[in-house]
Amino acid sequence: MEFFDIDPKLRALGEEAEHKAREQFAQIDRVAQYNSEKVLSAFIKNGVSESHFTPSTGYGYGDRGREVMDAVLADIFGCEDALIRYNFMSGTHALTVALFGVLRPGDKMVSLTGMPYDTLHGVIGIGEKEGVSGSLKDFGIQYEQLDLTADGTVNYDAIPEAVKGTKVAYIQRSRGYSLRPSLFVEDIERIVQKVRQANPEAIVMVDNCYGEFVQEREPTQVGADLIVGSLIKNPGGGIAPTGGYIAGRAKYVEMCAQRLTAPGVGKEIGCTLGNTRSLFMGLFFAPTVVASALKTALFAASLCELLGYEVTPKSSEPRADIIQAICLREPKALIAFCENKKSCFAILDIPMELKKTNDVANFRDMYDSTYAAMYHPWLEMYDAGAKRSAYFPPSGAMAGIYARTDTERGVHKAPANEVVRGCTGLSCAYNEGEQDILNPIGVNLIRAFTGRGIRVWGARTISSNGLWKYLNVRRLFIYVEESIKANTNWVVFEPNSTTLWSRVTRTIETFLATCWRDGALAGSSPSEAFFVECGPTTMTQDDIDNGRLICQIGIAPVKPAEFVIFRITQKTASE
């Protein structure tokens, strides 16, 4: 039975990709089996039972589930102690607690894997986040980093010199958001040996996010003093609602616990509020879930290679984490990807060397899509790695501004008239006249305004279709469509009757009414803002007989006020 309209050629390629990956699938299954046995053994050893799921409130003194969960995780990771808590809001939060737990004013930390995740920049106090209050730098803790080699690998030969006098030798296991190779446990073991030879007192801390259960061993089993991760990722098994962990040598884990709660109480307090069961469940299923993620990434790599895309890691390469990157490399490929997926939006850069209005316009004319926006010029920002200012393409900053605007105002708010934080200059400047030429054709300029900073001054797509000229309109439709799809999955296999039609209509109307109240839809009333039709007017008898439920939905999106016009007349005395 066909549930999805997939081209037979693509199905055939998918089968070929799966066949191509079968040997690696088998290896992934073997590792998952080993890790599942390791987890089960830890559960048995510590006598995990239903009694450990009992929630606690208040101070949480004597919470058996909390204490046993720490012991289970320590056994799984082959270390002395662990701190696993739902209180950790993210991997960054767990890393922050660990760093502040073991570092003291005057200490030094060195990153041996180049620049860490950008979310840690504020924690450390580097780059555009250098002056952030409460950072490690603010507390007098020094930061240095050992840059990666040209091919993105660790500079092993330089480690001994880099760790002299350092308190924390920091390692980021996963490639994260970059294209550099992720580290295998064997790589981390080599780094640990280098650190120990040069500075035996250094604390080796590993950001273990995305790497748990990918291999049979964890960094703590090859000498790392502390490993830190997020339950939102691998070890939560997709079940833990939130949380993170710190594991390793007991004295360092305790130091971290004193920072998470309060000095003097450490691990002794902390109610669980009924979260213990989901954390245990997530941990129990984690090896299998990680294996599924690895298989999905491997399949995607294999399929995309058959389609001619560059991927990293390649389908033939072993994997050190669950991250898979597909490198589209040029705008048309990225646009095609977004148009086909219909749930993505492309942010494009204009080459920095193009400065004249005609040249910029000619480049823009090469593309036409409702699923993409184009920005210019490039941004001058501080490069913490190179320790100097440099020019960067605007797409990265714009992705951050999109996210910030979505969080603060909603997806319906155009990500424009927003300050580009951390930007100190532009590769070239455009005036109002040039703005009037480039904005209507879909070039979103970034401009410097006296007294107002450097701001995004455009919110257009690169579409020739006037109905989709505003990027927030397209992104609002993506949001609405994906939200409705996600929240109506329950209708599958329900009787295709008037009762179902009414329920679906009410569900969608409730969601759209919320969108209208939030200011995402135009109109003075819900009836002016949207309509939902589901029934004989939207479906034929053939549709009903063949299990097709069809809804017709219309929405009136709000559009940005690009041109604010004031008409001022002079009031005379006689009036």
WOURMO-V396928 format. One record per residue. RES is the residue in three letters. OMEGA is omega as a letter, one per 40 degrees, with the letter a starting at -180 (* if undefined). D_CENTER is the distance of its C-alpha to the mean C-alpha in whole Angstrom. Layout:
BEGIN
res=RES omega=OMEGA d_center=D_CENTER
res=RES omega=OMEGA d_center=D_CENTER
END
This chain:
BEGIN
res=MET omega=a d_center=35
res=GLU omega=i d_center=32
res=PHE omega=a d_center=30
res=PHE omega=i d_center=28
res=ASP omega=a d_center=29
res=ILE omega=i d_center=28
res=ASP omega=i d_center=30
res=PRO omega=i d_center=32
res=LYS omega=i d_center=32
res=LEU omega=i d_center=28
res=ARG omega=i d_center=29
res=ALA omega=i d_center=31
res=LEU omega=i d_center=29
res=GLY omega=i d_center=26
res=GLU omega=i d_center=29
res=GLU omega=i d_center=30
res=ALA omega=i d_center=27
res=GLU omega=i d_center=27
res=HIS omega=i d_center=30
res=LYS omega=a d_center=29
res=ALA omega=a d_center=27
res=ARG omega=a d_center=29
res=GLU omega=i d_center=30
res=GLN omega=i d_center=26
res=PHE omega=a d_center=26
res=ALA omega=i d_center=29
res=GLN omega=i d_center=28
res=ILE omega=i d_center=24
res=ASP omega=i d_center=27
res=ARG omega=i d_center=29
res=VAL omega=i d_center=26
res=ALA omega=i d_center=25
res=GLN omega=i d_center=28
res=TYR omega=a d_center=29
res=ASN omega=i d_center=26
res=SER omega=i d_center=27
res=GLU omega=i d_center=30
res=LYS omega=i d_center=29
res=VAL omega=i d_center=27
res=LEU omega=i d_center=30
res=SER omega=i d_center=33
res=ALA omega=i d_center=31
res=PHE omega=a d_center=31
res=ILE omega=a d_center=35
res=LYS omega=a d_center=36
res=ASN omega=i d_center=34
res=GLY omega=a d_center=36
res=VAL omega=a d_center=33
res=SER omega=a d_center=34
res=GLU omega=a d_center=34
res=SER omega=a d_center=36
res=HIS omega=i d_center=32
res=PHE omega=a d_center=30
res=THR omega=a d_center=33
res=PRO omega=i d_center=31
res=SER omega=i d_center=32
res=THR omega=i d_center=32
res=GLY omega=a d_center=33
res=TYR omega=a d_center=33
res=GLY omega=i d_center=32
res=TYR omega=i d_center=35
res=GLY omega=i d_center=36
res=ASP omega=a d_center=33
res=ARG omega=a d_center=34
res=GLY omega=i d_center=30
res=ARG omega=a d_center=28
res=GLU omega=a d_center=31
res=VAL omega=i d_center=31
res=MET omega=i d_center=27
res=ASP omega=a d_center=27
res=ALA omega=i d_center=30
res=VAL omega=a d_center=28
res=LEU omega=i d_center=25
res=ALA omega=i d_center=27
res=ASP omega=i d_center=29
res=ILE omega=a d_center=27
res=PHE omega=i d_center=25
res=GLY omega=a d_center=29
res=CYS omega=a d_center=29
res=GLU omega=a d_center=31
res=ASP omega=i d_center=29
res=ALA omega=i d_center=26
res=LEU omega=a d_center=24
res=ILE omega=a d_center=22
res=ARG omega=i d_center=21
res=TYR omega=a d_center=19
res=ASN omega=i d_center=20
res=PHE omega=a d_center=17
res=MET omega=a d_center=14
res=SER omega=i d_center=11
res=GLY omega=i d_center=11
res=THR omega=i d_center=12
res=HIS omega=i d_center=15
res=ALA omega=i d_center=16
res=LEU omega=i d_center=16
res=THR omega=i d_center=18
res=VAL omega=a d_center=21
res=ALA omega=a d_center=21
res=LEU omega=i d_center=22
res=PHE omega=i d_center=24
res=GLY omega=a d_center=26
res=VAL omega=a d_center=27
res=LEU omega=i d_center=28
res=ARG omega=i d_center=30
res=PRO omega=a d_center=32
res=GLY omega=i d_center=33
res=ASP omega=i d_center=31
res=LYS omega=i d_center=29
res=MET omega=i d_center=25
res=VAL omega=i d_center=25
res=SER omega=a d_center=22
res=LEU omega=a d_center=23
res=THR omega=i d_center=20
res=GLY omega=a d_center=20
res=MET omega=i d_center=17
res=PRO omega=i d_center=15
res=TYR omega=a d_center=11
res=ASP omega=i d_center=11
res=THR omega=i d_center=10
res=LEU omega=a d_center=14
res=HIS omega=i d_center=16
res=GLY omega=i d_center=17
res=VAL omega=a d_center=18
res=ILE omega=a d_center=20
res=GLY omega=a d_center=21
res=ILE omega=i d_center=21
res=GLY omega=a d_center=20
res=GLU omega=i d_center=20
res=LYS omega=a d_center=19
res=GLU omega=a d_center=23
res=GLY omega=a d_center=24
res=VAL omega=i d_center=22
res=SER omega=i d_center=24
res=GLY omega=i d_center=24
res=SER omega=i d_center=22
res=LEU omega=i d_center=24
res=LYS omega=i d_center=26
res=ASP omega=i d_center=27
res=PHE omega=i d_center=29
res=GLY omega=i d_center=30
res=ILE omega=a d_center=28
res=GLN omega=i d_center=28
res=TYR omega=i d_center=25
res=GLU omega=i d_center=26
res=GLN omega=i d_center=24
res=LEU omega=a d_center=25
res=ASP omega=i d_center=24
res=LEU omega=i d_center=23
res=THR omega=a d_center=26
res=ALA omega=a d_center=26
res=ASP omega=i d_center=25
res=GLY omega=a d_center=21
res=THR omega=a d_center=23
res=VAL omega=i d_center=24
res=ASN omega=a d_center=27
res=TYR omega=a d_center=29
res=ASP omega=a d_center=33
res=ALA omega=a d_center=31
res=ILE omega=a d_center=30
res=PRO omega=a d_center=33
res=GLU omega=a d_center=34
res=ALA omega=a d_center=30
res=VAL omega=i d_center=31
res=LYS omega=i d_center=34
res=GLY omega=a d_center=34
res=THR omega=i d_center=31
res=LYS omega=a d_center=30
res=VAL omega=i d_center=26
res=ALA omega=a d_center=25
res=TYR omega=a d_center=21
res=ILE omega=i d_center=20
res=GLN omega=a d_center=16
res=ARG omega=a d_center=16
res=SER omega=i d_center=13
res=ARG omega=a d_center=13
res=GLY omega=a d_center=9
res=TYR omega=i d_center=8
res=SER omega=a d_center=12
res=LEU omega=i d_center=15
res=ARG omega=a d_center=17
res=PRO omega=i d_center=18
res=SER omega=a d_center=17
res=LEU omega=i d_center=20
res=PHE omega=i d_center=22
res=VAL omega=i d_center=24
res=GLU omega=i d_center=27
res=ASP omega=i d_center=25
res=ILE omega=i d_center=24
res=GLU omega=i d_center=28
res=ARG omega=i d_center=29
res=ILE omega=i d_center=27
res=VAL omega=i d_center=29
res=GLN omega=i d_center=32
res=LYS omega=i d_center=32
res=VAL omega=a d_center=31
res=ARG omega=a d_center=34
res=GLN omega=a d_center=36
res=ALA omega=a d_center=36
res=ASN omega=a d_center=35
res=PRO omega=a d_center=35
res=GLU omega=a d_center=34
res=ALA omega=i d_center=31
res=ILE omega=i d_center=28
res=VAL omega=a d_center=26
res=MET omega=a d_center=22
res=VAL omega=i d_center=20
res=ASP omega=a d_center=16
res=ASN omega=a d_center=16
res=CYS omega=i d_center=12
res=TYR omega=a d_center=12
res=GLY omega=a d_center=15
res=GLU omega=i d_center=17
res=PHE omega=i d_center=20
res=VAL omega=i d_center=19
res=GLN omega=a d_center=23
res=GLU omega=a d_center=26
res=ARG omega=i d_center=26
res=GLU omega=a d_center=23
res=PRO omega=i d_center=24
res=THR omega=i d_center=26
res=GLN omega=i d_center=28
res=VAL omega=i d_center=29
res=GLY omega=i d_center=29
res=ALA omega=a d_center=26
res=ASP omega=a d_center=27
res=LEU omega=i d_center=24
res=ILE omega=a d_center=20
res=VAL omega=i d_center=18
res=GLY omega=a d_center=15
res=SER omega=i d_center=13
res=LEU omega=i d_center=14
res=ILE omega=a d_center=11
res=LYS omega=a d_center=11
res=ASN omega=a d_center=14
res=PRO omega=i d_center=17
res=GLY omega=i d_center=16
res=GLY omega=a d_center=17
res=GLY omega=a d_center=15
res=ILE omega=i d_center=18
res=ALA omega=a d_center=17
res=PRO omega=i d_center=16
res=THR omega=i d_center=15
res=GLY omega=i d_center=16
res=GLY omega=a d_center=16
res=TYR omega=i d_center=19
res=ILE omega=a d_center=21
res=ALA omega=i d_center=24
res=GLY omega=i d_center=26
res=ARG omega=a d_center=30
res=ALA omega=a d_center=31
res=LYS omega=i d_center=32
res=TYR omega=i d_center=29
res=VAL omega=i d_center=27
res=GLU omega=i d_center=30
res=MET omega=i d_center=29
res=CYS omega=i d_center=25
res=ALA omega=i d_center=27
res=GLN omega=i d_center=29
res=ARG omega=i d_center=26
res=LEU omega=a d_center=24
res=THR omega=i d_center=27
res=ALA omega=i d_center=30
res=PRO omega=i d_center=33
res=GLY omega=i d_center=35
res=VAL omega=i d_center=34
res=GLY omega=a d_center=31
res=LYS omega=a d_center=30
res=GLU omega=a d_center=33
res=ILE omega=i d_center=31
res=GLY omega=i d_center=28
res=CYS omega=a d_center=29
res=THR omega=i d_center=27
res=LEU omega=i d_center=27
res=GLY omega=a d_center=27
res=ASN omega=a d_center=24
res=THR omega=a d_center=25
res=ARG omega=a d_center=26
res=SER omega=i d_center=22
res=LEU omega=i d_center=21
res=PHE omega=a d_center=24
res=MET omega=i d_center=24
res=GLY omega=i d_center=20
res=LEU omega=a d_center=21
res=PHE omega=a d_center=24
res=PHE omega=a d_center=22
res=ALA omega=a d_center=20
res=PRO omega=i d_center=21
res=THR omega=a d_center=22
res=VAL omega=i d_center=18
res=VAL omega=i d_center=17
res=ALA omega=i d_center=20
res=SER omega=i d_center=19
res=ALA omega=i d_center=16
res=LEU omega=i d_center=17
res=LYS omega=i d_center=20
res=THR omega=i d_center=18
res=ALA omega=i d_center=16
res=LEU omega=i d_center=20
res=PHE omega=i d_center=21
res=ALA omega=i d_center=18
res=ALA omega=a d_center=19
res=SER omega=a d_center=23
res=LEU omega=a d_center=23
res=CYS omega=i d_center=21
res=GLU omega=i d_center=24
res=LEU omega=i d_center=27
res=LEU omega=i d_center=26
res=GLY omega=a d_center=26
res=TYR omega=i d_center=22
res=GLU omega=a d_center=21
res=VAL omega=i d_center=19
res=THR omega=e d_center=18
res=PRO omega=i d_center=19
res=LYS omega=a d_center=22
res=SER omega=a d_center=23
res=SER omega=a d_center=26
res=GLU omega=i d_center=24
res=PRO omega=a d_center=23
res=ARG omega=i d_center=20
res=ALA omega=i d_center=18
res=ASP omega=a d_center=15
res=ILE omega=a d_center=13
res=ILE omega=i d_center=11
res=GLN omega=i d_center=13
res=ALA omega=i d_center=13
res=ILE omega=a d_center=15
res=CYS omega=a d_center=17
res=LEU omega=i d_center=19
res=ARG omega=a d_center=20
res=GLU omega=a d_center=22
res=PRO omega=a d_center=22
res=LYS omega=i d_center=24
res=ALA omega=i d_center=22
res=LEU omega=i d_center=18
res=ILE omega=i d_center=20
res=ALA omega=i d_center=22
res=PHE omega=a d_center=19
res=CYS omega=a d_center=18
res=GLU omega=i d_center=21
res=ASN omega=a d_center=21
res=LYS omega=i d_center=18
res=LYS omega=i d_center=19
res=SER omega=a d_center=16
res=CYS omega=i d_center=14
res=PHE omega=a d_center=15
res=ALA omega=i d_center=16
res=ILE omega=a d_center=16
res=LEU omega=i d_center=19
res=ASP omega=i d_center=21
res=ILE omega=a d_center=25
res=PRO omega=a d_center=26
res=MET omega=a d_center=27
res=GLU omega=i d_center=31
res=LEU omega=a d_center=31
res=LYS omega=i d_center=33
res=LYS omega=a d_center=36
res=THR omega=a d_center=35
res=ASN omega=i d_center=37
res=ASP omega=i d_center=35
res=VAL omega=a d_center=31
res=ALA omega=i d_center=33
res=ASN omega=i d_center=34
res=PHE omega=i d_center=30
res=ARG omega=a d_center=29
res=ASP omega=i d_center=32
res=MET omega=a d_center=30
res=TYR omega=i d_center=28
res=ASP omega=a d_center=28
res=SER omega=i d_center=25
res=THR omega=a d_center=24
res=TYR omega=a d_center=20
res=ALA omega=i d_center=20
res=ALA omega=a d_center=21
res=MET omega=a d_center=22
res=TYR omega=i d_center=22
res=HIS omega=e d_center=25
res=PRO omega=i d_center=26
res=TRP omega=a d_center=24
res=LEU omega=i d_center=23
res=GLU omega=a d_center=24
res=MET omega=i d_center=22
res=TYR omega=i d_center=23
res=ASP omega=a d_center=22
res=ALA omega=i d_center=21
res=GLY omega=a d_center=22
res=ALA omega=a d_center=25
res=LYS omega=i d_center=26
res=ARG omega=i d_center=27
res=SER omega=i d_center=26
res=ALA omega=i d_center=25
res=TYR omega=a d_center=24
res=PHE omega=i d_center=21
res=PRO omega=a d_center=20
res=PRO omega=a d_center=19
res=SER omega=a d_center=16
res=GLY omega=i d_center=13
res=ALA omega=i d_center=15
res=MET omega=i d_center=15
res=ALA omega=i d_center=11
res=GLY omega=i d_center=11
res=ILE omega=i d_center=14
res=TYR omega=a d_center=13
res=ALA omega=a d_center=11
res=ARG omega=a d_center=13
res=THR omega=i d_center=16
res=ASP omega=a d_center=14
res=THR omega=a d_center=14
res=GLU omega=a d_center=17
res=ARG omega=a d_center=19
res=GLY omega=a d_center=18
res=VAL omega=a d_center=17
res=HIS omega=i d_center=21
res=LYS omega=i d_center=21
res=ALA omega=i d_center=21
res=PRO omega=a d_center=19
res=ALA omega=a d_center=22
res=ASN omega=i d_center=25
res=GLU omega=i d_center=22
res=VAL omega=i d_center=22
res=VAL omega=a d_center=20
res=ARG omega=i d_center=20
res=GLY omega=a d_center=21
res=CYS omega=a d_center=22
res=THR omega=a d_center=26
res=GLY omega=a d_center=27
res=LEU omega=a d_center=27
res=SER omega=i d_center=29
res=CYS omega=a d_center=31
res=ALA omega=i d_center=32
res=TYR omega=a d_center=33
res=ASN omega=a d_center=36
res=GLU omega=i d_center=36
res=GLY omega=i d_center=38
res=GLU omega=i d_center=36
res=GLN omega=a d_center=33
res=ASP omega=i d_center=35
res=ILE omega=a d_center=36
res=LEU omega=a d_center=32
res=ASN omega=a d_center=30
res=PRO omega=a d_center=32
res=ILE omega=i d_center=31
res=GLY omega=i d_center=28
res=VAL omega=a d_center=27
res=ASN omega=a d_center=25
res=LEU omega=i d_center=26
res=ILE omega=a d_center=25
res=ARG omega=i d_center=28
res=ALA omega=i d_center=30
res=PHE omega=a d_center=32
res=THR omega=i d_center=34
res=GLY omega=a d_center=33
res=ARG omega=i d_center=30
res=GLY omega=a d_center=28
res=ILE omega=a d_center=26
res=ARG omega=i d_center=24
res=VAL omega=a d_center=23
res=TRP omega=i d_center=26
res=GLY omega=a d_center=25
res=ALA omega=a d_center=23
res=ARG omega=i d_center=25
res=THR omega=i d_center=24
res=ILE omega=a d_center=26
res=SER omega=i d_center=28
res=SER omega=i d_center=31
res=ASN omega=a d_center=31
res=GLY omega=i d_center=32
res=LEU omega=a d_center=31
res=TRP omega=a d_center=27
res=LYS omega=a d_center=27
res=TYR omega=a d_center=25
res=LEU omega=i d_center=21
res=ASN omega=i d_center=21
res=VAL omega=i d_center=23
res=ARG omega=a d_center=21
res=ARG omega=i d_center=18
res=LEU omega=i d_center=20
res=PHE omega=i d_center=21
res=ILE omega=a d_center=18
res=TYR omega=a d_center=17
res=VAL omega=a d_center=21
res=GLU omega=a d_center=21
res=GLU omega=i d_center=18
res=SER omega=i d_center=19
res=ILE omega=i d_center=22
res=LYS omega=a d_center=21
res=ALA omega=a d_center=19
res=ASN omega=i d_center=22
res=THR omega=i d_center=25
res=ASN omega=a d_center=24
res=TRP omega=a d_center=27
res=VAL omega=a d_center=30
res=VAL omega=i d_center=30
res=PHE omega=i d_center=33
res=GLU omega=i d_center=34
res=PRO omega=a d_center=38
res=ASN omega=a d_center=38
res=SER omega=i d_center=40
res=THR omega=i d_center=41
res=THR omega=i d_center=39
res=LEU omega=a d_center=36
res=TRP omega=i d_center=36
res=SER omega=a d_center=37
res=ARG omega=i d_center=34
res=VAL omega=i d_center=31
res=THR omega=a d_center=33
res=ARG omega=i d_center=32
res=THR omega=a d_center=29
res=ILE omega=i d_center=28
res=GLU omega=i d_center=30
res=THR omega=i d_center=29
res=PHE omega=a d_center=25
res=LEU omega=i d_center=27
res=ALA omega=i d_center=29
res=THR omega=i d_center=26
res=CYS omega=i d_center=24
res=TRP omega=i d_center=28
res=ARG omega=i d_center=28
res=ASP omega=i d_center=25
res=GLY omega=a d_center=26
res=ALA omega=a d_center=24
res=LEU omega=i d_center=28
res=ALA omega=i d_center=31
res=GLY omega=a d_center=34
res=SER omega=i d_center=36
res=SER omega=i d_center=36
res=PRO omega=a d_center=34
res=SER omega=i d_center=36
res=GLU omega=a d_center=36
res=ALA omega=a d_center=32
res=PHE omega=i d_center=32
res=PHE omega=i d_center=34
res=VAL omega=i d_center=33
res=GLU omega=i d_center=36
res=CYS omega=a d_center=36
res=GLY omega=a d_center=39
res=PRO omega=i d_center=42
res=THR omega=a d_center=41
res=THR omega=a d_center=38
res=MET omega=i d_center=39
res=THR omega=i d_center=42
res=GLN omega=i d_center=44
res=ASP omega=i d_center=43
res=ASP omega=a d_center=39
res=ILE omega=a d_center=40
res=ASP omega=a d_center=42
res=ASN omega=i d_center=39
res=GLY omega=i d_center=36
res=ARG omega=i d_center=35
res=LEU omega=a d_center=33
res=ILE omega=i d_center=33
res=CYS omega=i d_center=32
res=GLN omega=a d_center=33
res=ILE omega=i d_center=30
res=GLY omega=i d_center=31
res=ILE omega=i d_center=29
res=ALA omega=a d_center=30
res=PRO omega=i d_center=27
res=VAL omega=a d_center=28
res=LYS omega=a d_center=28
res=PRO omega=i d_center=28
res=ALA omega=a d_center=31
res=GLU omega=a d_center=31
res=PHE omega=i d_center=35
res=VAL omega=a d_center=36
res=ILE omega=i d_center=40
res=PHE omega=i d_center=42
res=ARG omega=a d_center=46
res=ILE omega=i d_center=48
res=THR omega=a d_center=52
res=GLN omega=i d_center=55
res=LYS omega=a d_center=56
res=THR omega=a d_center=60
res=ALA omega=a d_center=63
res=SER omega=a d_center=64
res=GLU omega=* d_center=61
END
